[in-house]
Amino acid sequence: MEIKIRKATKEDSQFISETILQSESTDYEAITFSKMFEFDKPTMLSTFSKIVDNETNGHPLTFKTYFIAELDGNRCGALSAYIEGENGDSNLQMANCMMSVIDRKTVMKGFMFSKKNSETIIPKSKGSLQIDCVATRAEFRGKGVFKALFQYACEDFTNLCPKSIEVQVWKNNPAIEVYKKVGFSIKEEYPSQTSIGMAKILLAKVYK
């Protein structure tokens, strides 16, 4: 069956929440939204379904930046893609979206958790195409879902002429090899000083 790619809508908010949770549940992460806020799985899914149901742009906590892959009528994968800085700083936008749903005290507690591993928070290059929150459902892996999503997203942004494509992956995540196969190379590694053995990897690809 042909993999079909489309832009996400509000109706995909639950699936996007599932995608975010799946993308940060590989056991290689020092920082995740779940760890930041100490959310269990049901709370995480419910909360982030509400967070991503907004019409801002330029960051991975809005349905507006997501592409959905479908196979045989079933949603099988998704990714977020956006130009960094096009609509303001993406980290600031994400913080605003989180605070619109999560109480301020919990958000601040989450930021304090992140600060412990602040050396792994990699600055995003302004004007670059950011690929974020990528996940393929387990039963659809090996069918070319990621490749289809990635190619579609890149083609969608062709007219905006981004200077490069960037993606951030935690060290030892097998996804690093997947990105290398589509032309990415490791640009820099940011080791964690508090979570020994963990590090954030910045991969980049010059946009052609």
JOFENSUL-V102124 format. One record per residue. N is the residue number from 1. OMEGA is omega in whole degrees, 0 to 359 (none if undefined). Layout:
N|OMEGA  N|OMEGA
This chain:
1|180  2|176  3|180  4|181  5|177  6|175  7|181  8|174  9|178  10|182  11|179  12|186  13|179  14|180  15|178  16|176  17|177  18|179  19|179  20|180  21|180  22|183  23|181  24|182  25|181  26|180  27|178  28|189  29|172  30|179  31|172  32|176  33|180  34|179  35|181  36|187  37|180  38|179  39|170  40|186  41|180  42|180  43|178  44|183  45|180  46|183  47|184  48|172  49|178  50|182  51|185  52|179  53|179  54|186  55|170  56|181  57|174  58|179  59|186  60|178  61|174  62|179  63|184  64|183  65|185  66|171  67|183  68|175  69|178  70|178  71|181  72|177  73|181  74|175  75|187  76|180  77|180  78|171  79|176  80|178  81|182  82|177  83|181  84|177  85|183  86|180  87|183  88|181  89|185  90|180  91|178  92|179  93|179  94|179  95|180  96|179  97|179  98|182  99|176  100|182  101|182  102|181  103|187  104|181  105|179  106|179  107|181  108|176  109|178  110|179  111|178  112|176  113|180  114|182  115|179  116|178  117|186  118|180  119|178  120|177  121|189  122|176  123|179  124|182  125|179  126|180  127|180  128|175  129|181  130|174  131|188  132|173  133|181  134|177  135|173  136|178  137|188  138|185  139|180  140|181  141|181  142|181  143|178  144|182  145|181  146|181  147|180  148|179  149|183  150|181  151|180  152|180  153|180  154|179  155|181  156|183  157|183  158|184  159|180  160|174  161|176  162|184  163|179  164|174  165|180  166|174  167|180  168|184  169|177  170|183  171|179  172|176  173|179  174|180  175|179  176|180  177|178  178|179  179|178  180|181  181|178  182|170  183|179  184|173  185|181  186|181  187|182  188|177  189|182  190|182  191|175  192|179  193|182  194|176  195|187  196|179  197|180  198|180  199|176  200|180  201|175  202|175  203|182  204|178  205|178  206|183  207|179  208|none
